[in-house]
């Protein structure tokens, strides 16, 4: 019997029967991006407490609030201004973003774990086609709890071909693995992913249909 017993998956079942290759983005598609960033902020706050005797608990709380209100791009600037963090520590912050060894493993969304397990059982090809800096994204991948599924994944970074929404990366995947466009489904959340699929001429599935109640 198929593991797909939840009605939330019903919209996806037709794709499992008709598609051969499933292409996933990473952040906020396979796992919650905030789970990575908030652990990085924790490590940075601890580092600043050790190096500059700043209050790590207060700094972390502030960083979390900045992230939630203004997004990740504002976190260092606002934190530096609020706590008087010297500019020289920007490098440490950036290095942690790219290379942090996290205290806790990153966990896949429950629905995504079930979905990938189903795809493996059905012997489908599974690709990660990921935007962003490859070093940082690979660091995330290495710290996800995959439950043994990682050996079934083929990982490709858009930066190694052309940033999304360019069709180049997906076209290269199709050529390398001898896939027709009709065989492929791109699974993402952002408008960039949706446009990338459209530019390539493949179908797109918004993961919110599975993740939102």
C-alpha positions in Angstrom: 0.0 0.0 0.0 1.2 3.5 -0.8 2.5 5.6 2.1 0.3 8.4 0.8 -2.6 8.1 3.1 -3.0 11.8 3.9 -5.4 13.7 1.7 -2.8 16.5 1.6 -0.8 14.3 -0.9 -3.6 13.5 -3.2 -2.8 16.5 -5.5 0.6 15.1 -6.0 -0.2 11.5 -6.8 -0.8 12.0 -10.5 2.7 13.4 -10.9 4.2 10.3 -9.4 2.5 8.2 -12.1 3.3 10.5 -15.0 6.7 12.0 -14.2 10.2 10.4 -14.1 12.3 13.1 -12.5 11.5 15.4 -9.6 13.6 18.5 -9.1 13.6 20.2 -5.7 14.8 23.5 -4.4 16.3 23.5 -0.9 15.4 26.4 1.4 11.9 26.4 2.7 11.0 23.6 0.3 12.8 20.6 1.9 13.3 22.1 5.3 12.6 25.4 7.1 15.4 27.9 6.3 15.0 29.6 9.7 16.2 26.4 11.4 19.6 27.0 9.8 19.8 30.7 10.3 18.6 30.8 13.9 21.3 28.3 14.8 23.9 30.4 13.1 22.7 33.4 15.1 23.0 31.4 18.3 26.6 30.5 17.4 27.5 34.1 16.6 26.0 35.4 19.8 28.0 32.8 21.8 31.1 33.8 19.9 30.6 37.5 20.7 30.0 36.7 24.3 33.3 34.8 24.5 35.3 37.4 22.4 33.8 40.7 23.5 31.9 39.8 26.7 28.6 40.8 25.1 25.3 39.3 26.5 24.7 36.3 24.2 21.1 35.8 25.3 20.1 39.4 24.6 21.9 39.4 21.3 20.3 36.2 20.1 16.8 37.5 21.0 17.5 40.7 19.1 18.8 38.8 16.1 15.8 36.6 16.0 13.5 39.7 16.1 15.4 41.4 13.3 15.2 38.3 11.2 11.5 37.9 11.7 10.7 41.5 11.1 13.2 42.5 8.4 14.7 39.3 7.0 18.2 37.9 7.1 19.9 40.6 5.1 19.3 43.1 7.9 20.6 40.9 10.8 24.3 41.8 10.9 23.9 45.5 10.3 21.1 46.0 12.9 22.9 43.8 15.4 26.2 45.6 15.0 24.4 49.0 15.5 22.5 47.8 18.5 25.3 46.1 20.4 28.3 48.0 19.0 29.7 45.0 17.2 33.0 46.0 15.5 33.0 45.8 11.7 35.8 43.2 11.8 33.3 40.6 13.0 31.4 40.8 9.8 33.8 38.2 8.4 33.2 35.8 11.3 29.4 36.2 10.8 29.7 35.5 7.0 32.0 32.5 7.7 29.4 31.1 10.1 26.7 31.5 7.5 28.7 29.5 5.1 30.4 26.9 7.2 28.8 26.6 10.6 28.7 23.3 12.4 25.2 23.3 13.8 24.3 22.2 17.3 21.3 20.4 16.0 20.6 18.5 12.7 18.2 20.2 10.2 15.0 18.2 9.9 13.0 17.8 6.7 9.4 18.8 6.6 7.4 15.7 7.6 5.5 15.9 4.3 8.7 16.1 2.3 10.2 13.2 4.1 7.2 11.1 3.2 7.2 12.4 -0.4 10.8 11.6 -1.0 10.4 8.1 0.5 7.5 7.5 -1.9 9.6 8.7 -4.9 12.4 6.3 -3.9 10.0 3.4 -3.6 8.7 4.3 -7.1 12.2 4.4 -8.4 12.0 8.0 -9.6 15.0 10.2 -10.3 15.4 12.9 -7.6 17.4 16.1 -8.1 18.2 19.0 -5.9 18.7 22.1 -8.1 19.6 24.8 -5.7 20.1 28.6 -5.9 22.5 30.5 -3.7 26.1 30.1 -2.8 27.2 26.5 -3.3 29.4 26.4 -0.2 26.6 27.5 2.1 24.0 25.3 0.5 26.3 22.3 0.6 26.9 22.9 4.2 23.2 22.8 4.8 22.7 19.6 2.9 25.4 17.9 4.9 23.6 18.7 8.1 20.1 17.6 7.2 18.8 14.4 8.7 18.1 12.5 5.5 17.1 9.1 7.0 19.3 7.4 4.5 17.7 9.1 1.5 20.8 11.1 0.5 22.2 8.3 -1.6 19.2 8.7 -4.0 19.7 12.4 -4.6 21.6 14.1 -7.4 22.7 17.6 -6.4 23.2 20.5 -8.8 23.8 24.2 -8.1 22.4 26.9 -10.3 25.5 29.0 -9.7 27.5 26.4 -11.7 25.4 27.1 -14.8 23.3 30.2 -14.5 21.2 31.6 -11.7 17.5 31.0 -11.7 15.2 31.8 -13.4 17.5 30.9 -16.3 16.6 27.6 -18.0 20.2 26.7 -18.6 20.7 24.5 -15.4 17.5 22.5 -15.9 18.3 22.0 -19.6 21.8 20.7 -18.7 20.2 18.2 -16.2 17.7 17.1 -18.9 20.6 16.5 -21.4 22.9 14.8 -18.9 20.2 12.3 -17.7 18.5 11.9 -21.1 15.2 13.3 -19.8 12.4 14.8 -21.8 10.8 18.0 -20.5 7.5 16.2 -20.1 9.2 13.8 -17.8 10.3 16.5 -15.3 8.6 18.3 -12.5 10.1 21.2 -10.6 9.0 21.5 -6.9 9.6 24.9 -5.3 7.9 27.8 -3.6 9.2 31.0 -5.0 8.2 32.9 -8.1 11.8 32.5 -9.2 11.4 28.7 -9.2 8.1 29.0 -11.0 9.5 31.2 -13.7 12.6 28.9 -14.0 10.3 26.0 -14.7 8.3 28.0 -17.2 11.4 29.2 -19.0 12.5 25.6 -19.3 9.2 24.3 -20.4 8.6 21.9 -17.6 5.7 21.6 -15.1 5.9 23.3 -11.7 4.4 22.3 -8.3 4.2 24.8 -5.4 5.2 22.9 -2.3 2.8 25.1 -0.2 0.0 22.8 -1.5 1.6 20.0 0.6 2.9 22.1 3.5 0.0 24.4 4.3 -2.9 22.9 6.2 
